[in-house]
Amino acid sequence: MVALSTIMGHQKCEEYLIFSGEIALGDNFRAFLCFLGLAYCFIGLSAITARFFRSMESVVKHTRKVVDVDPVTKAEIVRYEKVWNYTIADISLLAFGTSFPQISLATIDAIQNMGKLNAGGLGPGTLVGSAAFDLFPIHAVCVVVPKAGELKKIADLGVWLVELFWSFWAYVWLYIILEVWTPHVITLWEALLTVLQYGLLLTHAYAQDKRWPYISLPIARDERPEDWVPEETPYFLQEAHEKDDYSEIKHVNDENGVPVDIFSIHTENPTGSLYVRLPQIDHEAKISDKAKETMLEDWVTIWRQQFVDALRLEIPESKKLNNIYLRIARIFWQLLLLPWRFLFAFVPPCEMAHGWISFICSLIFISGIAYIVTKLTDIISCVTGINAYVIAFTALASGTSWPDLVASKIAAERQKTADSAIANITCSNSVNIYVGIGVPWLIDTLYNFIAYREPLRIQNAGGLSFSLIVFFCTSVGCISVLVFRRIIFGAELGGPRLWAWITCVFFMLLWIIFVTLSSLKVSGFI
């Protein structure tokens, strides 16, 4: 089989990932290895996103002590309220965190092109392709996640409509500044306005959540759980535990599936393993030195146990794994995941500092994997001759959006409503533009304004604008189906199994249409 690079007649690719000896390998073989590397990085992204999700839950569960005085009895009433607003947590922590691979990729691309009058195109191309992946494949997965007949609907339609408006406006705004105001050029003020609109999104969504007059939509809110995630009850685990390698959550058995996280104290006893959940510490309360020392010892114990669990192969006695081939496949899968599990064991326990340390470390790991994905994509483009934008719209967008898929899937599984699962999609698309594209463009335009007094020119702006038009048209079809499901079934996710799968296939078809048309335009066939 002749390599695409040979057919297109360009010179041998000189790029390599680890050592220069890679260049001696055949282009086809190098492309094959890079695709395997991409797939393995996607697995790592899904695993670290699960830990990121757990740390984010700890952050959102943080409460603060509030003391009120009864006006009649003058007695003090002590209550604890959530530090994080439900809606703001979705838009900021969840959406920003899961979009961090794309944001870091675009920022790295901007820094590498700093000083050039033309902006790099991989960042914007990946972010628009990621938006399509978020809207279509992730919706497709979330629709079929609930059990047969189970319905999960958006509890706060007003907030969702606000988030939906800003996500649609983000792409309309991007088209305006690319094709209308200053065609194919981005000015400093356009970049600055792009970033500031993220603040407007947060303010508008919060106003809708709090039902501020004259700003919020007069739409009633259905019953919504007080907690961002359902509370979990600690319990004794039996010997036949089965660990979910993606979510890193233990289950008692295959029937009940009650979750308890892996970040717990693990001790051995004659009847099996005991996992004890550590309580979150209120840092406003006075803690004795001895209590602080005990707390530190507990955290060290948890952290040490993470490494033990990461290196332990578990072969549970389950009816689903009584086949020898399935058991071998599970052993192989655990060996495949072992390097990632050991690496991510360095992430501190989510009980520390209300989960903030674990949250930040997870983002660092996500950014690092995203950078490796970027290098692999560059090599694939180099050795095959495939247009880099095509890879950005497909492989790179899908890979960096993998955390979005994992987070939305977990939210659709664990939460009682569909708010966070769907809000993660719409808000991630907004974050992709306002932050993921806005911040890199702001960096480049500011540098060009100071150094050259020139605006920033966008490479392949025509192809990017065409992709925006295709995305807008296909997204209308996606949202229309969600509205139709709300009217017919009373919920956006779940419902009759047949219709859930039909919806899933339709969403995937919309994604294929977007990728195909965008790739043909960028490649010059349209």
Secondary structure as GFF3:
##gff-version 3
##sequence-region A 1 526
A	DSSP	alpha_helix	4	8	.	.	.	ID=ss1
A	DSSP	three_ten_helix	20	24	.	.	.	ID=ss2
A	DSSP	alpha_helix	27	60	.	.	.	ID=ss3
A	DSSP	beta_strand	63	69	.	.	.	ID=ss4
A	DSSP	beta_strand	76	82	.	.	.	ID=ss5
A	DSSP	alpha_helix	86	88	.	.	.	ID=ss6
A	DSSP	pi_helix	89	94	.	.	.	ID=ss7
A	DSSP	alpha_helix	95	98	.	.	.	ID=ss8
A	DSSP	alpha_helix	100	112	.	.	.	ID=ss9
A	DSSP	beta_strand	118	119	.	.	.	ID=ss10
A	DSSP	alpha_helix	122	133	.	.	.	ID=ss11
A	DSSP	pi_helix	134	138	.	.	.	ID=ss12
A	DSSP	alpha_helix	139	144	.	.	.	ID=ss13
A	DSSP	beta_strand	151	152	.	.	.	ID=ss14
A	DSSP	alpha_helix	157	175	.	.	.	ID=ss15
A	DSSP	pi_helix	176	180	.	.	.	ID=ss16
A	DSSP	beta_strand	185	186	.	.	.	ID=ss17
A	DSSP	alpha_helix	188	210	.	.	.	ID=ss18
A	DSSP	beta_strand	242	243	.	.	.	ID=ss19
A	DSSP	beta_strand	249	251	.	.	.	ID=ss20
A	DSSP	beta_strand	259	261	.	.	.	ID=ss21
A	DSSP	beta_strand	265	269	.	.	.	ID=ss22
A	DSSP	beta_strand	272	276	.	.	.	ID=ss23
A	DSSP	alpha_helix	289	310	.	.	.	ID=ss24
A	DSSP	three_ten_helix	319	321	.	.	.	ID=ss25
A	DSSP	alpha_helix	324	344	.	.	.	ID=ss26
A	DSSP	three_ten_helix	352	355	.	.	.	ID=ss27
A	DSSP	alpha_helix	356	384	.	.	.	ID=ss28
A	DSSP	alpha_helix	388	391	.	.	.	ID=ss29
A	DSSP	pi_helix	392	396	.	.	.	ID=ss30
A	DSSP	alpha_helix	397	400	.	.	.	ID=ss31
A	DSSP	alpha_helix	402	414	.	.	.	ID=ss32
A	DSSP	alpha_helix	419	431	.	.	.	ID=ss33
A	DSSP	pi_helix	432	437	.	.	.	ID=ss34
A	DSSP	alpha_helix	438	451	.	.	.	ID=ss35
A	DSSP	beta_strand	456	458	.	.	.	ID=ss36
A	DSSP	alpha_helix	461	488	.	.	.	ID=ss37
A	DSSP	beta_strand	493	494	.	.	.	ID=ss38
A	DSSP	alpha_helix	497	522	.	.	.	ID=ss39
###
